[in-house]
Amino acid sequence: MEIKKPAIAGTLESSDAMVTVMPASQGEGIEFELDSVVIHQFGRQIKKVVMETLDRLDVKDIKIKVVDKGALDCTLKARVECAVYRSCGQTDHLPWGGAIK
């Protein structure tokens, strides 16, 4: 999928995450930024979940920022998917949660 415009999904409420995606130049790759209240305990796991979700969505060039407030893995996946779909302008026939690839 190609990231066409900036998009946001999620909130800054406890147990949630706010994911912001922005387009990157072709060939630039994935620029990942994480701000988390539990970064020392779960930072690597959060990054792993985000990267796996982007891989399943076939996103290659993106700037993504995650502000985590203790979200579960399933919440992180949903927020990343939603932000990517919004950025691509896809609103119909969304293949939520694992139906991708």
C-alpha distance (Angstrom), angle and dihedral (degrees) to the residues before:
residue distance angle dihedral
M1 . . .
E2 3.76 . .
I3 3.79 119.3 .
K4 3.80 104.2 -132.3
K5 3.81 105.0 173.8
P6 3.80 140.1 3.3
A7 3.79 114.6 -79.4
I8 3.81 138.5 174.5
A9 3.79 133.3 -154.1
G10 3.79 130.0 -179.7
T11 3.78 137.0 22.2
L12 3.78 139.9 -99.4
E13 3.78 92.1 -114.5
S14 3.79 120.9 125.4
S15 3.84 113.2 -80.1
D16 3.81 92.1 19.0
A17 3.79 137.5 91.0
M18 3.77 134.9 -142.3
V19 3.79 113.0 -139.9
T20 3.80 120.6 -165.6
V21 3.81 120.9 -171.4
M22 3.79 128.2 -170.8
P23 3.79 132.9 178.7
A24 3.78 119.2 -95.6
S25 3.79 127.7 -162.3
Q26 3.78 116.3 -90.0
G27 3.78 110.3 -85.9
E28 3.81 93.0 17.7
G29 3.80 92.9 109.4
I30 3.79 127.4 -155.2
E31 3.79 119.3 -28.0
F32 3.82 106.5 -165.2
E33 3.81 126.4 -168.1
L34 3.80 124.1 -179.8
D35 3.78 130.7 -168.7
S36 3.79 111.1 177.4
V37 3.78 139.1 161.4
V38 3.82 87.3 -141.8
I39 3.81 99.2 38.6
H40 3.81 94.2 129.1
Q41 3.80 93.2 52.6
F42 3.81 101.8 34.9
G43 3.83 109.0 11.9
R44 3.82 94.5 112.9
Q45 3.82 92.2 47.2
I46 3.81 92.1 49.0
K47 3.81 91.2 51.0
K48 3.82 90.7 46.8
V49 3.82 92.4 52.6
V50 3.81 92.5 47.3
M51 3.82 93.7 47.5
E52 3.83 93.0 46.9
T53 3.80 90.4 50.4
L54 3.81 92.2 49.5
D55 3.81 89.3 48.6
R56 3.83 91.5 51.8
L57 3.80 88.9 50.0
D58 3.82 89.7 48.9
V59 3.81 93.3 -124.1
K60 3.80 111.2 160.1
D61 3.81 106.9 165.8
I62 3.80 117.7 41.0
K63 3.77 145.5 127.2
I64 3.78 107.9 -138.2
K65 3.79 130.0 -179.9
V66 3.79 122.9 -170.6
V67 3.80 120.9 -165.4
D68 3.79 102.6 -169.7
K69 3.77 125.9 -164.2
G70 3.81 97.4 -178.8
A71 3.81 99.8 -61.6
L72 3.79 121.3 173.6
D73 3.81 119.7 -118.2
C74 3.82 92.2 -103.3
T75 3.81 90.2 54.1
L76 3.80 91.8 49.8
K77 3.82 90.8 50.8
A78 3.80 91.9 49.3
R79 3.82 93.0 48.1
V80 3.82 93.0 49.1
E81 3.82 91.9 47.4
C82 3.81 92.0 48.2
A83 3.81 94.4 48.4
V84 3.82 91.6 48.4
Y85 3.82 93.0 47.9
R86 3.82 90.8 48.4
S87 3.79 90.6 49.2
C88 3.80 91.6 51.8
G89 3.79 92.5 46.2
Q90 3.80 92.1 -120.4
T91 3.80 109.2 150.7
D92 3.80 104.8 149.9
H93 3.80 131.2 66.2
L94 3.78 94.9 8.7
P95 3.82 112.6 -171.2
W96 3.82 96.1 -142.7
G97 3.77 123.7 -166.9
G98 3.74 115.9 0.7
A99 3.79 100.0 -17.5
I100 3.79 86.8 103.7
K101 3.83 115.4 101.0
